[in-house]
Amino acid sequence: MFAPLLDVFLRVFNFVIEFYWCVVIAAVVMSWLVAFGVLNTYNPLARSLIRALDALTEPVFRRVRRIVPPIGGLDLSPMIVLIILWVVQMLVDDYGYRALSTMN
């Protein structure tokens, strides 16, 4: 009875995690492009894209930076966020699909 609902939940959860994974990667690449002067921040489209990515990632990065500050100018918060996302996804998938297999 709950198997289809759990399956849908797991699929949506995986989609959200994978989408946020892509957002974090895009934010990192965008910050590199700005830092190396490849991307012009005076361009309205680029500026709005940077603001959107910052709005999506900066609250999470800020929490990680409180625990692990940048080391020698190297910000490890995106890598830590990606590792945490991967671990959470693996745990939820493992327990979710185990529960799903016992329901069938």
N, C-alpha and C positions, 0 to 999 in steps of 0.2 A: 504494500500500500504506500509506504513512504519511499520506496526505492526510486521511482521516477523523480520525485521531488529532490531527493538527495543527489541524484545524478545531475539534475539541472543546477542545483546549488554548486556542486563541484565544478561544473563547466563554466558557470558565471564567475566563480572565484578565480579559476585559472585564467580566464580572459582578463579580469581586472588586474591580477598580478603581472601578467605578461604585458599588458598595456602600460602599467606603471614602470615596468622594467624598461620599455622603449622610451618612455618619457625621461627617465633618469639618464639613459644613454644620450638622448638628444640634448638634454641640458648640459651634459659634460662636453659633448662635441661643440655645442654652441658657445660655451664659455671659452673653449680653446680657440675657436674662430675669432671671437672678440679679442681675446688676449694677444693673439698673433697679428691682429689688424687686418684679417681677411674679410671680416664682416663689418660693414659700416653701420654703427649704431644710430646714425642720423636718418637712416632709411626707416620710414614709418612701419613697413611690413616687418622688417627685421626687429625693430624695437618692440612691436606688439608680440611677436613670437617669443622674444627673450623674456618679456614680462609674463607671458602666459606660462612659460616653462619655469620661471622663478616662482610664480604663485603656486604651481603644482609641487615643486620639489623643495623649495627653501624651508617650509615649516618642518619637514622631516629631517633635512640636512642640519638644521639648527639644533634639533634635539640630539642628534648624533655628535655634533661639534661640542656640545656641552660636556660630553663624556670623553671624546677623543678630539682634542684640538688639533689644528693643522700642525704638521711636523715639518719644520724646515721649509715652510711655504708650500708644502704639499698637502692638499686637502684630501683626506682619506674617506670623508663621509659618503660620497657616492658609492665607493667600493663596499663600504660596510653596509650601506642600505641594500645594495644588490645581493650581498651575501645573506643578509637577514631575510630578504624577500624569497630567496632561493630555499633557505631552510624552512621557512613557514610554509611555502608551497609544497615542499616535499613531505612535511609532517601532515598537513591537512589532506593531501592526496593519499598518503599511505593509510591513515586512519579512516578516511572517507571511503576509499575503495575497499578496504577490509570490511567496513560496516556494510557496504553495498553488496559485497559478495556473500555475506551471511544472511542478508535479507532475501536473496533469490533462492 
